[in-house]
Amino acid sequence: MCEGKAASHDEGMLIEFSMVLTRSADAVHNARMRSPSHWRSLALLLFLLVPLPVLAWNAAGHRLVASIAWDRLDEHSRSTISQLLRQHPDYARWIRRAGDDDPRRVAFIEASTWPDNIRKDNRFYNAGVEEATPTLPGFPDMERRRNWHYVNRPLEKTPRDHAVSGLLDQQLVALARTLASPGSTDGERSYALPWLIHLAGDAHQPLHTSIRLDADGKWDRFGDGMTVINPFNSFKSRQASSTLHAFWDDLPGPPWLRGDRLRSASQALAALYPPPPPSAPGQWIDESWQIARNDAYPPGTEHVPVLTAEFFAKAKAIAERRVAAAGYRLADLLREVFAGGKRPGP
């Protein structure tokens, strides 16, 4: 996205938020004499009305998930997947990176990051902020659909409490059903497939399934409200200071991981972590919520905590285990979908 469009996008979001605040003035006035819980509910509503740019695992994390999944797919599923991806408008871009590698495998892996890549693609737009752009053949529209990447469930409650925002849990089921349905067009399925590959990874990132009330009474969505110091950062392009969310995003590996190194890394994870028992997407999200509640935030009360070696090592192991589980489960889901099995459910 060029700087001019990025600036207009930010201005649009500020204008939209100002309008929300103006429309809410009466509600704020009426809430002044109410209990603190009313203030908290109102603050949460205003916070959630403005979408935030957020990524789950970085590109390496999603490619690792896809690589592990591809290695476990049967030939029938691989063939069907490859036929669908060849009909995607960005297929030619994906296979440019194939080189001597299997182009089917490379296309599948590159498709895993497509829902994040379109955030900076001028062919797409943010609904409610930007004007709609021309729709590509087979696509329902060109929305970036940022609220598909997460589901915010308060950590102060229980994992199956009603989500306050985000559609990750619903879209995992809906996309799988689109792929499995004989009534879906090839265009609909080629659109749904990269999304399903990607969202399977998102569902295993703990901070994409929760929202937390911090010590100051402010809502911290995705861990973006907490800055941490990571003395163990090994990426030269990253500073030691980052949001907690960015820290978790980068745990699977450097974002440029591809090719033979990606294959070796995914094989190492598969050798280290055995496949989990069969489960549905709802369980994946419940597990991530539990991790977010128990292990995702560093202990202590520091405003900007310095991560300890113990916390870093535990978080690294959790991230690797979640990436491996996502790869296994994505393969299981795709085999079921393309074998004509039962309709996927929560």
VOPAGU-2260 file (C-alpha; in pm, 1 decimal, decimal comma):
REM VOPAGU-2260
SITE   aa  ch    i         X         Y         Z
SITE  MET   A    0       0,0       0,0       0,0
SITE  CYS   A    1     145,1     339,3     -93,6
SITE  GLU   A    2     202,5     601,9     174,5
SITE  GLY   A    3     -82,0     822,0      48,5
SITE  LYS   A    4    -335,3     542,0      72,6
SITE  ALA   A    5    -201,9     431,7     408,1
SITE  ALA   A    6    -239,3     785,3     539,3
SITE  SER   A    7    -593,5     818,0     407,4
SITE  HIS   A    8    -675,0     480,0     561,9
SITE  ASP   A    9    -548,5     594,2     903,9
SITE  GLU   A   10    -737,2     922,7     872,0
SITE  GLY   A   11   -1051,7     731,9     782,7
SITE  MET   A   12   -1019,5     514,3    1090,4
SITE  LEU   A   13    -969,8     824,4    1309,7
SITE  ILE   A   14   -1275,1     992,3    1157,8
SITE  GLU   A   15   -1478,1     674,3    1206,5
SITE  PHE   A   16   -1369,2     649,2    1570,0
SITE  SER   A   17   -1451,5    1017,7    1627,9
SITE  MET   A   18   -1800,7     959,1    1490,9
SITE  VAL   A   19   -1841,3     661,6    1723,6
SITE  LEU   A   20   -1736,3     874,0    2019,9
SITE  THR   A   21   -1974,4    1151,7    1921,2
SITE  ARG   A   22   -2268,6     914,3    1884,8
SITE  SER   A   23   -2180,1     765,7    2222,7
SITE  ALA   A   24   -2173,4    1097,3    2413,8
SITE  ASP   A   25   -2521,9    1051,2    2552,7
SITE  ALA   A   26   -2441,9     695,2    2658,3
SITE  VAL   A   27   -2132,4     817,4    2842,4
SITE  HIS   A   28   -2332,2    1087,1    3019,7
SITE  ASN   A   29   -2597,9     838,9    3126,5
SITE  ALA   A   30   -2336,0     591,3    3243,0
SITE  ARG   A   31   -2160,5     834,3    3478,0
SITE  MET   A   32   -2382,6     751,2    3769,4
SITE  ARG   A   33   -2375,6     377,8    3703,0
SITE  SER   A   34   -2152,8     104,3    3841,1
SITE  PRO   A   35   -1793,1      46,7    3721,9
SITE  SER   A   36   -1915,0    -253,8    3524,4
SITE  HIS   A   37   -2119,3     -21,0    3302,6
SITE  TRP   A   38   -1810,4     190,1    3236,0
SITE  ARG   A   39   -1613,8    -124,9    3154,2
SITE  SER   A   40   -1877,3    -248,3    2911,1
SITE  LEU   A   41   -1892,8      88,8    2737,2
SITE  ALA   A   42   -1513,9     110,3    2708,2
SITE  LEU   A   43   -1503,3    -239,5    2561,1
SITE  LEU   A   44   -1772,5    -149,2    2307,5
SITE  LEU   A   45   -1587,9     161,5    2189,8
SITE  PHE   A   46   -1256,8     -24,9    2173,7
SITE  LEU   A   47   -1395,3    -309,2    1967,8
SITE  LEU   A   48   -1574,5     -87,7    1717,0
SITE  VAL   A   49   -1241,4      13,3    1564,1
SITE  PRO   A   50   -1062,2    -277,2    1389,7
SITE  LEU   A   51    -691,4    -312,3    1456,1
SITE  PRO   A   52    -430,9    -442,8    1212,1
SITE  VAL   A   53    -311,4    -772,4    1355,2
SITE  LEU   A   54    -120,3   -1074,8    1232,1
SITE  ALA   A   55    -111,6   -1419,5    1386,3
SITE  TRP   A   56     202,5   -1628,5    1335,4
SITE  ASN   A   57     447,6   -1454,5    1107,1
SITE  ALA   A   58     500,0   -1586,7     754,5
SITE  ALA   A   59     736,0   -1858,0     876,9
SITE  GLY   A   60     475,7   -1989,3    1120,3
SITE  HIS   A   61     209,6   -2020,7     851,6
SITE  ARG   A   62     451,7   -2179,1     604,2
SITE  LEU   A   63     558,2   -2432,4     866,7
SITE  VAL   A   64     194,7   -2523,9     931,4
SITE  ALA   A   65     137,0   -2569,9     558,5
SITE  SER   A   66     458,1   -2767,1     508,3
SITE  ILE   A   67     371,9   -3012,1     786,6
SITE  ALA   A   68      18,6   -3047,3     650,2
SITE  TRP   A   69     134,3   -3109,6     292,1
SITE  ASP   A   70     365,1   -3389,1     398,9
SITE  ARG   A   71      69,5   -3569,1     560,7
SITE  LEU   A   72    -181,6   -3529,5     276,8
SITE  ASP   A   73    -278,0   -3821,5      55,2
SITE  GLU   A   74    -234,5   -3796,6    -321,0
SITE  HIS   A   75    -606,2   -3748,3    -388,5
SITE  SER   A   76    -619,9   -3447,5    -155,3
SITE  ARG   A   77    -299,4   -3303,3    -301,1
SITE  SER   A   78    -435,5   -3334,5    -653,4
SITE  THR   A   79    -767,3   -3170,5    -566,3
SITE  ILE   A   80    -595,2   -2891,7    -376,0
SITE  SER   A   81    -357,3   -2824,8    -663,5
SITE  GLN   A   82    -642,5   -2806,2    -914,5
SITE  LEU   A   83    -819,5   -2547,6    -699,1
SITE  LEU   A   84    -510,2   -2337,0    -634,3
SITE  ARG   A   85    -432,4   -2323,9   -1006,9
SITE  GLN   A   86    -762,1   -2138,4   -1049,9
SITE  HIS   A   87    -672,3   -1875,1    -791,3
SITE  PRO   A   88    -579,8   -1533,3    -941,4
SITE  ASP   A   89    -247,1   -1527,8    -753,9
SITE  TYR   A   90    -134,1   -1879,1    -845,9
SITE  ALA   A   91     129,0   -1749,7   -1091,3
SITE  ARG   A   92     285,8   -1539,1    -816,5
SITE  TRP   A   93     304,1   -1834,8    -580,7
SITE  ILE   A   94     482,1   -2076,1    -814,0
SITE  ARG   A   95     750,1   -1822,8    -909,0
SITE  ARG   A   96     925,0   -1935,4    -592,7
SITE  ALA   A   97     913,6   -2303,6    -685,2
SITE  GLY   A   98    1254,8   -2334,5    -852,7
SITE  ASP   A   99    1341,6   -2704,8    -850,3
SITE  ASP   A  100    1081,9   -2779,2    -581,3
SITE  ASP   A  101     742,1   -2937,6    -640,4
SITE  PRO   A  102     522,8   -2649,0    -767,0
SITE  ARG   A  103     215,1   -2804,4    -606,7
SITE  ARG   A  104     379,8   -2800,4    -264,3
SITE  VAL   A  105     515,6   -2448,4    -310,4
SITE  ALA   A  106     175,7   -2311,9    -418,6
SITE  PHE   A  107      11,1   -2468,0    -112,5
SITE  ILE   A  108     272,3   -2319,1     121,1
SITE  GLU   A  109     265,8   -1974,2     -40,1
SITE  ALA   A  110    -114,8   -1971,0     -29,2
SITE  SER   A  111     -91,7   -2002,8     349,9
SITE  THR   A  112      20,2   -1639,0     384,2
SITE  TRP   A  113    -216,6   -1492,2     123,3
SITE  PRO   A  114    -480,4   -1366,5     374,2
SITE  ASP   A  115    -206,1   -1164,7     547,6
SITE  ASN   A  116     -46,6   -1047,8     222,3
SITE  ILE   A  117    -367,6    -886,8      97,0
SITE  ARG   A  118    -353,5    -638,3     384,2
SITE  LYS   A  119    -108,3    -436,7     171,1
SITE  ASP   A  120    -260,3    -525,7    -166,3
SITE  ASN   A  121    -434,0    -233,6    -337,7
SITE  ARG   A  122    -676,6    -469,2    -509,9
SITE  PHE   A  123    -845,7    -520,2    -172,3
SITE  TYR   A  124   -1019,7    -284,5      69,2
SITE  ASN   A  125   -1127,5    -252,0     430,8
SITE  ALA   A  126   -1505,7    -248,0     456,3
SITE  GLY   A  127   -1648,5      61,6     620,2
SITE  VAL   A  128   -1326,5     256,6     574,6
SITE  GLU   A  129   -1236,3     239,6     205,6
SITE  GLU   A  130   -1436,4     224,0    -114,0
SITE  ALA   A  131   -1499,0    -119,8    -263,6
SITE  THR   A  132   -1259,8    -228,5    -538,9
SITE  PRO   A  133   -1339,8    -431,7    -853,6
SITE  THR   A  134   -1411,0    -796,8    -773,7
SITE  LEU   A  135   -1187,7   -1064,6    -923,3
SITE  PRO   A  136   -1355,4   -1356,9   -1103,4
SITE  GLY   A  137   -1485,2   -1617,4    -859,8
SITE  PHE   A  138   -1440,4   -1397,4    -553,2
SITE  PRO   A  139   -1741,2   -1286,6    -343,7
SITE  ASP   A  140   -1583,8    -940,7    -306,2
SITE  MET   A  141   -1244,3    -787,4    -231,3
SITE  GLU   A  142   -1275,7    -725,4     142,4
SITE  ARG   A  143    -967,2    -791,8     348,9
SITE  ARG   A  144   -1186,4    -949,2     618,5
SITE  ARG   A  145    -960,4    -863,4     909,3
SITE  ASN   A  146   -1212,2    -994,2    1162,8
SITE  TRP   A  147   -1178,1   -1348,2    1026,8
SITE  HIS   A  148    -830,3   -1380,6    1179,4
SITE  TYR   A  149    -934,6   -1381,4    1544,4
SITE  VAL   A  150   -1208,5   -1437,2    1800,1
SITE  ASN   A  151   -1195,0   -1229,7    2119,8
SITE  ARG   A  152   -1310,3   -1420,1    2427,5
SITE  PRO   A  153   -1247,6   -1249,6    2763,6
SITE  LEU   A  154    -987,3   -1428,4    2972,0
SITE  GLU   A  155   -1175,8   -1339,1    3287,9
SITE  LYS   A  156   -1460,7   -1574,0    3192,8
SITE  THR   A  157   -1471,0   -1922,0    3037,1
SITE  PRO   A  158   -1349,2   -2034,4    2693,0
SITE  ARG   A  159   -1695,1   -2092,9    2547,8
SITE  ASP   A  160   -1841,2   -1760,7    2666,2
SITE  HIS   A  161   -1982,5   -1549,6    2387,1
SITE  ALA   A  162   -1705,8   -1381,6    2186,3
SITE  VAL   A  163   -1710,0   -1002,7    2193,3
SITE  SER   A  164   -1566,1    -972,0    1842,2
SITE  GLY   A  165   -1405,6   -1172,0    1563,5
SITE  LEU   A  166   -1526,6   -1453,4    1339,1
SITE  LEU   A  167   -1237,5   -1700,8    1342,5
SITE  ASP   A  168   -1439,5   -1980,0    1502,9
SITE  GLN   A  169   -1729,9   -1937,8    1261,4
SITE  GLN   A  170   -1520,3   -1903,5     946,6
SITE  LEU   A  171   -1317,0   -2218,5    1007,9
SITE  VAL   A  172   -1641,7   -2415,2     991,3
SITE  ALA   A  173   -1795,3   -2212,9     708,0
SITE  LEU   A  174   -1488,6   -2235,6     482,4
SITE  ALA   A  175   -1453,9   -2610,5     536,0
SITE  ARG   A  176   -1819,1   -2654,9     443,0
SITE  THR   A  177   -1772,4   -2446,2     129,8
SITE  LEU   A  178   -1486,3   -2672,5      23,5
SITE  ALA   A  179   -1681,5   -2988,6     103,3
SITE  SER   A  180   -2008,8   -2884,4     -58,7
SITE  PRO   A  181   -2084,1   -3026,9    -406,1
SITE  GLY   A  182   -2284,0   -2710,4    -470,1
SITE  SER   A  183   -1983,3   -2478,3    -433,8
SITE  THR   A  184   -1831,4   -2341,8    -752,7
SITE  ASP   A  185   -1461,9   -2386,3    -825,8
SITE  GLY   A  186   -1422,0   -2010,5    -781,3
SITE  GLU   A  187   -1575,8   -2024,0    -434,8
SITE  ARG   A  188   -1355,8   -2314,8    -337,3
SITE  SER   A  189   -1034,2   -2159,6    -473,6
SITE  TYR   A  190   -1114,3   -1850,1    -264,9
SITE  ALA   A  191   -1196,4   -2050,3      48,2
SITE  LEU   A  192    -891,2   -2279,6      40,2
SITE  PRO   A  193    -612,0   -2026,2     115,8
SITE  TRP   A  194    -829,4   -1881,4     390,0
SITE  LEU   A  195    -879,6   -2221,0     552,8
SITE  ILE   A  196    -507,4   -2302,0     533,0
SITE  HIS   A  197    -428,3   -1970,1     698,1
SITE  LEU   A  198    -698,6   -1968,0     964,5
SITE  ALA   A  199    -600,2   -2314,1    1084,9
SITE  GLY   A  200    -270,9   -2153,2    1185,1
SITE  ASP   A  201    -440,3   -1847,5    1337,2
SITE  ALA   A  202    -658,1   -2069,8    1557,3
SITE  HIS   A  203    -345,3   -2211,7    1720,1
SITE  GLN   A  204    -193,5   -1871,7    1807,2
SITE  PRO   A  205    -301,9   -1812,7    2170,1
SITE  LEU   A  206    -336,6   -1436,2    2144,4
SITE  HIS   A  207    -580,8   -1465,5    1852,8
SITE  THR   A  208    -850,5   -1618,7    2070,2
SITE  SER   A  209    -867,6   -1388,1    2370,8
SITE  ILE   A  210    -903,5   -1040,5    2514,3
SITE  ARG   A  211    -764,9    -937,5    2854,0
SITE  LEU   A  212    -838,0    -666,1    3106,2
SITE  ASP   A  213    -503,4    -530,5    3224,8
SITE  ALA   A  214    -406,6    -397,0    3566,1
SITE  ASP   A  215    -508,3     -43,3    3465,5
SITE  GLY   A  216    -856,6    -153,3    3367,2
SITE  LYS   A  217    -785,4    -124,7    2994,5
SITE  TRP   A  218    -870,9    -390,9    2737,6
SITE  ASP   A  219    -565,6    -552,3    2582,3
SITE  ARG   A  220    -665,1    -718,2    2257,4
SITE  PHE   A  221    -415,3    -967,5    2105,8
SITE  GLY   A  222    -139,8    -862,7    2349,3
SITE  ASP   A  223     -89,1    -544,5    2144,3
SITE  GLY   A  224    -138,4    -334,6    2455,8
SITE  MET   A  225     172,1    -473,8    2629,1
SITE  THR   A  226     528,6    -385,1    2534,7
SITE  VAL   A  227     795,2    -637,4    2631,7
SITE  ILE   A  228    1173,4    -648,1    2619,6
SITE  ASN   A  229    1302,8    -971,8    2466,7
SITE  PRO   A  230    1677,1   -1013,9    2532,3
SITE  PHE   A  231    1671,2   -1339,6    2333,3
SITE  ASN   A  232    1565,1   -1188,0    2001,6
SITE  SER   A  233    1770,9   -1350,2    1725,6
SITE  PHE   A  234    1623,0   -1160,8    1428,8
SITE  LYS   A  235    1857,9    -882,9    1319,7
SITE  SER   A  236    1563,5    -692,6    1170,6
SITE  ARG   A  237    1376,4    -693,9    1503,2
SITE  GLN   A  238    1444,8    -470,1    1800,1
SITE  ALA   A  239    1449,8    -609,6    2152,4
SITE  SER   A  240    1134,8    -408,9    2231,8
SITE  SER   A  241     805,7    -521,6    2077,0
SITE  THR   A  242     446,2    -587,5    2163,3
SITE  LEU   A  243     370,8    -916,5    2332,6
SITE  HIS   A  244     172,9   -1011,5    2022,5
SITE  ALA   A  245     473,2    -955,5    1793,2
SITE  PHE   A  246     686,5   -1162,1    2031,3
SITE  TRP   A  247     450,0   -1459,7    1995,5
SITE  ASP   A  248     418,2   -1407,7    1618,7
SITE  ASP   A  249     792,0   -1444,2    1568,5
SITE  LEU   A  250     849,4   -1750,5    1787,8
SITE  PRO   A  251     816,5   -2009,3    1504,6
SITE  GLY   A  252    1110,4   -1865,1    1308,7
SITE  PRO   A  253    1232,4   -1581,3    1083,4
SITE  PRO   A  254     968,3   -1454,5     838,1
SITE  TRP   A  255    1193,6   -1520,8     536,7
SITE  LEU   A  256    1207,2   -1897,9     603,8
SITE  ARG   A  257    1148,6   -2089,1     276,8
SITE  GLY   A  258    1285,4   -2366,4      59,4
SITE  ASP   A  259    1509,8   -2639,2     199,3
SITE  ARG   A  260    1541,4   -2466,3     535,7
SITE  LEU   A  261    1164,3   -2455,0     569,4
SITE  ARG   A  262    1135,7   -2822,2     480,3
SITE  SER   A  263    1405,1   -2915,6     731,9
SITE  ALA   A  264    1243,1   -2706,3    1005,0
SITE  SER   A  265     899,3   -2855,2     945,0
SITE  GLN   A  266    1039,2   -3208,6     945,7
SITE  ALA   A  267    1220,3   -3135,3    1272,6
SITE  LEU   A  268     896,6   -3014,1    1434,6
SITE  ALA   A  269     708,9   -3320,1    1309,8
SITE  ALA   A  270     977,9   -3544,4    1455,1
SITE  LEU   A  271     969,6   -3363,2    1788,3
SITE  TYR   A  272     592,4   -3335,9    1836,2
SITE  PRO   A  273     361,0   -3632,0    1760,0
SITE  PRO   A  274      14,1   -3577,1    1612,5
SITE  PRO   A  275    -254,4   -3477,2    1864,4
SITE  PRO   A  276    -578,2   -3674,2    1892,3
SITE  PRO   A  277    -850,1   -3592,9    1635,6
SITE  SER   A  278   -1044,8   -3276,6    1719,4
SITE  ALA   A  279   -1270,0   -3007,4    1573,1
SITE  PRO   A  280   -1181,4   -2637,4    1524,6
SITE  GLY   A  281   -1372,1   -2537,9    1837,1
SITE  GLN   A  282   -1128,0   -2738,2    2047,5
SITE  TRP   A  283    -828,6   -2575,2    1878,3
SITE  ILE   A  284    -957,3   -2234,7    1984,5
SITE  ASP   A  285   -1040,8   -2352,8    2337,5
SITE  GLU   A  286    -682,5   -2478,4    2375,1
SITE  SER   A  287    -541,1   -2148,4    2253,1
SITE  TRP   A  288    -764,4   -1959,6    2496,5
SITE  GLN   A  289    -638,9   -2171,9    2785,7
SITE  ILE   A  290    -277,7   -2105,1    2684,2
SITE  ALA   A  291    -347,1   -1732,1    2657,1
SITE  ARG   A  292    -494,8   -1737,3    3004,9
SITE  ASN   A  293    -224,6   -1945,2    3172,6
SITE  ASP   A  294      98,3   -1896,0    2978,0
SITE  ALA   A  295      89,6   -1618,3    2716,2
SITE  TYR   A  296     151,9   -1320,5    2946,7
SITE  PRO   A  297     476,9   -1280,2    3141,4
SITE  PRO   A  298     445,5   -1289,0    3520,2
SITE  GLY   A  299     493,3    -982,1    3734,6
SITE  THR   A  300     351,3    -631,2    3741,3
SITE  GLU   A  301     612,0    -436,2    3544,4
SITE  HIS   A  302     467,0    -193,9    3292,0
SITE  VAL   A  303     727,5    -305,0    3035,4
SITE  PRO   A  304     846,2    -648,2    3149,6
SITE  VAL   A  305    1181,5    -795,0    3053,8
SITE  LEU   A  306    1124,9   -1154,7    2947,7
SITE  THR   A  307    1312,5   -1416,5    3146,5
SITE  ALA   A  308    1495,0   -1713,2    2997,6
SITE  GLU   A  309    1238,9   -1941,2    3158,4
SITE  PHE   A  310     942,4   -1757,4    3004,5
SITE  PHE   A  311    1109,6   -1741,6    2662,9
SITE  ALA   A  312    1192,4   -2113,3    2658,9
SITE  LYS   A  313     840,5   -2210,7    2765,1
SITE  ALA   A  314     677,1   -1979,6    2509,8
SITE  LYS   A  315     907,4   -2108,5    2233,3
SITE  ALA   A  316     814,4   -2469,5    2311,1
SITE  ILE   A  317     443,3   -2383,0    2320,6
SITE  ALA   A  318     464,2   -2204,8    1984,7
SITE  GLU   A  319     645,0   -2494,7    1821,6
SITE  ARG   A  320     394,3   -2744,2    1959,5
SITE  ARG   A  321     101,7   -2530,6    1840,1
SITE  VAL   A  322     247,7   -2491,9    1491,1
SITE  ALA   A  323     299,3   -2867,3    1463,8
SITE  ALA   A  324     -52,7   -2937,7    1591,3
SITE  ALA   A  325    -195,1   -2689,9    1340,2
SITE  GLY   A  326     -17,5   -2868,3    1055,5
SITE  TYR   A  327    -141,4   -3211,7    1160,1
SITE  ARG   A  328    -496,5   -3089,0    1213,3
SITE  LEU   A  329    -506,4   -2895,9     886,0
SITE  ALA   A  330    -406,5   -3212,9     700,2
SITE  ASP   A  331    -675,6   -3412,5     882,0
SITE  LEU   A  332    -940,1   -3152,3     799,8
SITE  LEU   A  333    -844,0   -3127,7     432,6
SITE  ARG   A  334    -839,2   -3505,4     390,1
SITE  GLU   A  335   -1188,0   -3520,5     539,2
SITE  VAL   A  336   -1313,4   -3233,2     324,7
SITE  PHE   A  337   -1183,0   -3372,4      -3,7
SITE  ALA   A  338   -1276,4   -3730,4      72,6
SITE  GLY   A  339   -1643,1   -3631,7      87,7
SITE  GLY   A  340   -1665,7   -3701,4     459,7
SITE  LYS   A  341   -1911,6   -3556,9     705,0
SITE  ARG   A  342   -1975,9   -3185,7     706,1
SITE  PRO   A  343   -1717,9   -3016,8     934,6
SITE  GLY   A  344   -1859,5   -2879,7    1257,2
SITE  PRO   A  345   -1738,6   -2686,9    1559,6
